[in-house]
Amino acid sequence: MNTARRLIAGLLGLSLLAPACAADTPALGRLFFTPERRIALERQRTHNVQEAQALQGTTMSLDGVVYRSSGKTTVWINRQSQNENEAARTGVNAIVSPQTPGRALLAPGDETPAQLKVGEAMNRATGERDTRLGGGTVVTPAAPAARR
C-alpha cells in the first residue's frame, strides 16, 4: 500500500512539472516558407482558394514527382506543386507514368512538350538542358589532418 501511495505521489509530481517544461519549449511551427508566404498559404487553405499559376520565366524545371498509393500524382514544376488534372489552372500539362519514375512529359501551353528528369531544367527558348549537378561532380572539403 505504501508503494502505491509513493507511485501516485510521484506521478502527481510529474504531472505538475509537465506544463512548466512544455511552456519553455517553443513550438516548431511551419517550415520552408517566408512568413508572408505562410500567411498567404494559410489564407488560401482556410478560404479554399486556388491560386492561378502560370509558367513564368525562360526556364522550366521538374523539381519532383510523387506517386501516391491511391494512384494520384503530384509534380513540382518551377518549385510550384501541381496535382494531376490541374493543367487548366497552371497552364502546364504534366504527364507522368509509373513505368518511367522520376520523369515527366511537360507541355506548357502551345509549346513543344519536353521529357524532363527530376532535377533537370530546360531553357524554353533554346531547348538547352541543365541537370543542375555542376558537371556531375560533388566536391567536399578535405578532411582535417589526423592528430598525432
Rosetta blueprint (number, residue, H / E / L):
1 M L
2 N H
3 T H
4 A H
5 R H
6 R H
7 L H
8 I H
9 A H
10 G H
11 L H
12 L H
13 G H
14 L H
15 S H
16 L H
17 L H
18 A H
19 P H
20 A H
21 C H
22 A H
23 A H
24 D H
25 T L
26 P L
27 A L
28 L L
29 G L
30 R L
31 L L
32 F L
33 F L
34 T L
35 P H
36 E H
37 R H
38 R H
39 I H
40 A H
41 L H
42 E H
43 R H
44 Q H
45 R H
46 T H
47 H H
48 N L
49 V L
50 Q L
51 E L
52 A L
53 Q L
54 A L
55 L L
56 Q L
57 G L
58 T L
59 T E
60 M E
61 S E
62 L E
63 D E
64 G E
65 V E
66 V E
67 Y E
68 R L
69 S L
70 S L
71 G L
72 K L
73 T E
74 T E
75 V E
76 W E
77 I E
78 N L
79 R L
80 Q E
81 S E
82 Q E
83 N E
84 E L
85 N L
86 E L
87 A H
88 A H
89 R H
90 T H
91 G L
92 V E
93 N E
94 A E
95 I E
96 V L
97 S L
98 P L
99 Q L
100 T L
101 P L
102 G L
103 R E
104 A E
105 L E
106 L E
107 A E
108 P E
109 G L
110 D L
111 E L
112 T L
113 P L
114 A E
115 Q E
116 L E
117 K E
118 V L
119 G L
120 E L
121 A E
122 M E
123 N E
124 R L
125 A L
126 T L
127 G L
128 E L
129 R E
130 D E
131 T L
132 R L
133 L L
134 G L
135 G L
136 G L
137 T L
138 V L
139 V L
140 T L
141 P L
142 A L
143 A L
144 P L
145 A L
146 A L
147 R L
148 R L
